[in-house]
Amino acid sequence: MDKSGFAITICTNPADALAAKDLSFPLCHLAYSVGKDGRLYRGALGVNITGGLLGVSDSGIDENTPYSPELMRELKRECDARAFSGVLCDFERPPTPSTARFAYESAIYFRSLGMDFYLPEAYASSAPGASLLISSSVTDGACGDFYRSAVFKYGASRVALVFEPVCIDFEMPSPRADGSDRLSPAELDEIMRREKAIPYYSHELTANYFTYRSADGKSRFALFDDSRSMVRKLDAARRAGFREAFVCYPDVVGSHQELSSLLI
């Protein structure tokens, strides 16, 4: 795929919106959430912030949150007021009956208006036609193969990569790397300092790794992303046929020139 067909959007919270704007990429403003009542709530987004995408989280939703038909209209009114071109649903919880219904109706509604509408891959069957957010955090296979599989399954026009930094640690020889093995950046730095670890780069996983022995003598494997692997993961997605990607503002600081080279 030609580089000119690839787009990168920076996701930012309100506090970083002005700094993110200086990087000259389109922005997605993660300033909104759905509350327990199923209605839209807005964070402290500056009155002069306009353009880009509206990013809404499901942080206030639980299994008892009702479906509110007003939510879709509230999103549209906010898009109109701030000249947003569409909505990105930054949903982390599994779909519920109410969010699945919202996804289905909103995908139809916003597409009919010619507006962008993004949902996590978990909503693929709930919202036919919506753009799907595919996570970059591949830990059990070749990164490029995973991206090509997503393009084959959903179509290039429907997938968008979301860069989610990997930072995990697990016991060898098992390749199992679930959430219980997840590390914070501070924990990773402490392990590297303590073990005097020398990281290597895996072309297959498109991430960095090192091995070490825990206090109980067991071999462990740490896998993590940095700015270099971020750029290479986006390039792998571009080569696989993805047409767009999303990265968060803290992750892109210092790497915007490298990311810009993917667009040339």
Rosetta blueprint (number, residue, H / E / L):
1 M L
2 D L
3 K H
4 S H
5 G H
6 F L
7 A E
8 I E
9 T E
10 I E
11 C E
12 T E
13 N L
14 P H
15 A H
16 D H
17 A H
18 L H
19 A H
20 A H
21 K H
22 D L
23 L L
24 S L
25 F L
26 P L
27 L E
28 C E
29 H E
30 L E
31 A E
32 Y E
33 S E
34 V E
35 G L
36 K L
37 D L
38 G L
39 R L
40 L E
41 Y E
42 R E
43 G L
44 A L
45 L L
46 G L
47 V L
48 N L
49 I L
50 T L
51 G L
52 G L
53 L E
54 L E
55 G E
56 V E
57 S E
58 D L
59 S L
60 G L
61 I L
62 D L
63 E L
64 N L
65 T L
66 P L
67 Y L
68 S L
69 P H
70 E H
71 L H
72 M H
73 R H
74 E H
75 L H
76 K H
77 R H
78 E H
79 C H
80 D H
81 A H
82 R H
83 A L
84 F L
85 S L
86 G E
87 V E
88 L E
89 C E
90 D E
91 F L
92 E L
93 R L
94 P L
95 P L
96 T L
97 P H
98 S H
99 T H
100 A H
101 R H
102 F H
103 A H
104 Y H
105 E H
106 S H
107 A H
108 I H
109 Y H
110 F H
111 R H
112 S H
113 L L
114 G L
115 M L
116 D E
117 F E
118 Y E
119 L E
120 P E
121 E H
122 A H
123 Y H
124 A L
125 S L
126 S L
127 A L
128 P L
129 G L
130 A L
131 S E
132 L E
133 L E
134 I E
135 S E
136 S L
137 S L
138 V L
139 T L
140 D L
141 G L
142 A L
143 C H
144 G H
145 D H
146 F H
147 Y H
148 R H
149 S H
150 A H
151 V H
152 F H
153 K H
154 Y H
155 G L
156 A H
157 S H
158 R H
159 V E
160 A E
161 L E
162 V E
163 F L
164 E L
165 P L
166 V L
167 C E
168 I E
169 D E
170 F E
171 E E
172 M L
173 P L
174 S L
175 P L
176 R L
177 A L
178 D L
179 G H
180 S H
181 D H
182 R E
183 L L
184 S L
185 P H
186 A H
187 E H
188 L H
189 D H
190 E H
191 I H
192 M H
193 R H
194 R H
195 E H
196 K L
197 A L
198 I L
199 P L
200 Y E
201 Y E
202 S E
203 H L
204 E L
205 L L
206 T L
207 A E
208 N E
209 Y E
210 F E
211 T E
212 Y E
213 R E
214 S L
215 A L
216 D L
217 G L
218 K L
219 S E
220 R E
221 F E
222 A E
223 L E
224 F E
225 D L
226 D L
227 S H
228 R H
229 S H
230 M H
231 V H
232 R H
233 K H
234 L H
235 D H
236 A H
237 A H
238 R H
239 R H
240 A H
241 G L
242 F L
243 R L
244 E E
245 A E
246 F E
247 V E
248 C E
249 Y H
250 P H
251 D H
252 V H
253 V L
254 G L
255 S L
256 H H
257 Q H
258 E H
259 L H
260 S H
261 S L
262 L L
263 L L
264 I L
